[in-house]
Amino acid sequence: MAGGKSETPVSLSDRELQIIDLVATGLTNQEIAGKLEISKRTVDNHISNILTKTETENRVALVRWALQWGKVCLNDVNCCTLPNQIE
């Protein structure tokens, strides 16, 4: 994390960042699909791609990665601006 959080080790799309944010809130893939009005299979594919890109093995490791790189804001901790946040 030294040197700032602006240079993430991977490039993620706005949709992938939205999904990471929703994963961090504790939603299931089915719940994410409903919130984004896409299929669960599409969410499954996004999650798989995100795990590969971030070199994380599961959702917990992904949330830890997202916190480390400033990609999520939880309870006013590690707050940042996320593109197209879902309300």
Secondary structure, DSSP 4 states (H G I P E B T S, - for coil): -TT-SSS-SS---HHHHHHHHHHHTT--HHHHHHHHTS-HHHHHHHHHHHHHHHT-SSHHHHHHHHHHTT---BTTBS----TT---
